[in-house]
Amino acid sequence: MLRFLSARLWNGLLVMIGVSFISFLIFNYIGDPVNNLLGETATGAQKEAMRTALGLDQPLVLRFLSYMRLALSGEFGISYRNLEPVGQLLLARVPATLELSLCAAVLALGVGIPMGVYAGIRRNSWLAHTMQVVSLVGVSIPSFLTGIILILIFSVELNWLPAYGRGDVVKLGSWSTGLLTTKGLLSLIMPSITLALFQLTLFMRLVRSEMLEVLRTDYIKFARARGIADRAIHFHHALKNTLIPVITIAGLQLGSLIAFSIITETVFQWPGLGLLIIQAITFGDIPVIAAYLMLIALLFVTINAVVDVLYFWVDPRVRFA
């Protein structure tokens, strides 16, 4: 087990170094932060002085090494747009994004997997066919359109839910949460549904197809021939083997909830990392962009490591290998 984890950590470290260098290299050529800070009316001398103050006059390799040194110490430089430490900006936005993503993940897994199991076991029922149609609609509709439709119905027409923002939040040290206030919970409903809908339908269709495949295998037929109850066959034998491919897809999709929540946060003006990165790209705020990509890379590396450990636990063949 220790050797298994050591190999995964080493691979993750190489991925982090590669992603950080590529992202820093690419986004150094997006926009000119000096022009954005000083405006077009600034003189050449003022621009050169600002470029020197920001360290943009140094060679690219030295700037990257300086950035990596700051990143390893928990700092990512100064935001060109906000003129604040990038680490503080990210920490201020992380609670909102994590709260939204975790609620969407719980909704997607908690609803999608039971729906998939039911649709696999009762595949000829009218409810299973209805789920199939609903899942097809959920996969087909883009998330921004889902958000706009929800706002139109529940905010504009019915006036039940707030159309934008995070609502009231409670400070728990450096962490902020809206789960402890009524307005915070109401503000979380529509963004969570919007973000979770595609993942929910994906999990439902995946679990259904895997359940149908597993239920056709010989060991399931043998279990039926032995007189084992259907409930034990479905939930002890079939579902456990169905979860192996589901774990892989779930890990990647849950990571994408955080990484690609940009559209949902923009539609609902949710004050998270997605909205921050949109503003940073528009302004050419290189430290924020590079730090965000490193954070997302770290997220996926961590999720992949957790998925590998779950494989080790769920599948005896991995432990034997």
Residue pairs with C-beta under 8 A, 6 or more apart in sequence:
1 312
4 308
4 312
5 305
5 309
8 304
8 305
8 308
9 305
12 301
12 302
12 304
12 305
15 297
15 301
16 294
16 297
16 298
16 301
19 293
19 294
19 297
20 67
20 68
20 71
20 290
20 293
20 294
20 297
21 64
23 289
23 290
23 293
23 294
24 63
24 64
24 67
24 286
24 290
25 60
25 64
27 286
27 289
27 290
27 293
28 60
28 63
28 286
30 281
30 284
30 286
30 289
31 283
31 284
32 284
33 54
33 56
33 80
33 81
33 283
33 284
33 285
33 286
34 42
34 47
34 50
34 51
34 54
34 56
35 42
35 47
36 80
36 81
36 283
36 284
37 50
37 80
38 46
38 47
38 50
42 50
48 57
51 57
54 78
54 80
55 63
55 66
56 63
58 66
67 76
67 77
67 287
67 290
70 76
70 77
71 291
71 294
74 87
75 85
75 86
75 87
76 85
76 86
76 87
76 90
76 287
76 288
76 290
76 291
76 294
77 85
77 86
77 287
77 291
78 84
78 85
78 86
78 287
79 85
79 86
79 89
79 280
79 285
79 287
79 288
80 283
80 284
80 285
80 286
80 287
80 288
81 279
81 280
81 283
81 285
81 288
82 89
82 285
86 287
86 288
86 291
87 291
89 276
89 288
90 273
90 276
90 288
90 291
90 292
90 295
91 174
93 271
93 272
93 273
93 275
93 276
94 272
94 273
95 175
95 176
95 177
96 166
96 176
96 270
96 271
96 272
96 273
97 258
97 261
97 265
97 270
97 272
97 273
97 274
98 258
99 177
99 178
99 179
99 188
100 188
100 191
100 192
100 195
100 261
100 264
100 265
100 270
100 272
101 195
101 254
101 257
101 258
101 261
103 188
103 192
103 196
104 191
104 192
104 193
104 195
104 196
104 199
104 257
105 196
105 199
105 254
105 257
107 192
107 193
107 196
107 200
108 196
108 199
108 200
108 203
108 253
108 257
109 203
109 250
111 200
111 204
112 199
112 200
112 201
112 202
112 203
112 204
112 207
113 203
113 204
113 207
113 246
115 131
115 135
115 200
115 204
115 207
115 208
116 203
116 204
116 205
116 206
116 207
116 208
116 210
116 211
117 207
117 208
117 211
117 234
117 235
117 239
117 242
118 127
118 128
118 131
119 128
119 131
119 132
119 204
119 207
119 208
119 211
120 207
120 208
120 209
120 210
120 211
120 212
120 215
120 242
121 211
121 215
121 234
122 128
123 208
123 212
131 204
132 205
132 208
134 201
135 201
135 204
135 205
136 201
138 197
138 198
138 200
138 201
139 198
139 201
139 202
139 205
141 197
143 194
143 195
143 197
143 198
143 263
143 264
143 267
144 263
144 264
144 266
144 267
146 193
146 194
146 197
147 190
147 191
147 194
147 263
147 264
147 267
147 268
148 267
150 161
150 190
150 193
150 194
151 163
151 190
151 267
151 268
154 160
154 161
154 190
155 161
155 162
155 163
155 190
156 163
161 186
161 187
161 189
161 190
162 183
162 186
162 187
163 268
164 268
164 269
164 270
165 187
165 268
165 269
165 270
165 271
166 178
166 184
166 187
166 188
166 270
166 271
167 178
167 181
167 183
167 184
167 185
167 186
167 187
167 188
168 178
168 181
168 182
168 183
168 184
169 176
169 177
169 178
169 181
169 184
170 176
170 177
170 178
170 180
170 181
170 184
177 184
178 184
178 185
178 187
178 188
179 185
179 188
190 268
191 264
191 265
191 267
191 268
191 270
194 264
194 267
194 268
195 257
195 261
195 264
196 257
199 253
199 254
199 257
202 249
202 253
203 246
203 249
203 250
203 253
206 245
206 246
206 249
207 242
207 246
210 242
210 245
210 246
211 238
211 239
211 242
214 220
214 237
214 238
214 241
214 242
215 238
219 237
220 233
220 237
220 238
223 232
223 233
223 237
224 233
240 314
243 314
244 311
244 314
244 315
247 307
247 310
247 311
247 314
248 307
251 303
251 304
251 306
251 307
252 300
252 303
254 303
255 296
255 299
255 300
255 303
258 273
258 296
258 299
259 296
259 299
259 300
261 270
261 272
261 273
261 274
262 274
262 275
262 277
262 278
263 274
264 270
264 274
265 271
265 272
265 273
265 274
265 275
266 274
266 275
266 278
269 275
273 292
273 295
276 288
276 292
277 288
277 289
277 292
279 285
280 288
280 289
280 292
281 289
311 318
312 318
312 319
